[in-house]
């Protein structure tokens, strides 16, 4: 199922959304909104954590080795 919608934010909501992107927490506003919706749904008991992890588990894994992950994390650390 897919839903497409247009949202307009202003004031504190718009600033919070922009701050999330600037902080690098999310790559896009859409991604931030989707994550917030999932978080709110789990907090309200509309989606169980078990069901959420089951759904996440259906996606293919990246298959990054421990060595590559360590190297990537070291490179990120050097950027900061």
C-alpha positions, 0 to 999 in steps of 0.5 A: 500500500502506498500513500502520497501526500503533501504537507506544509509545516511552519513555525516550530514544526518546520524548524524541528524538521530542518534541524533534524536534516542539518544535524544529519539525523535524516537524509530528507524531510520525508525520511524524518517524517516517516521515522516519526510516524513509525515511532509515534505508532509504536509509542501508541501501541498501533505497531508492536516492536516485534511486528516492526522488526519482522518487517525490517527483517524482510529487507536484504542486508548490506553484507558489510564485513566487520573489517570494512565496517571498522574501516568505515567507522575509522574514516568517519571518526577522522572526518570529525 
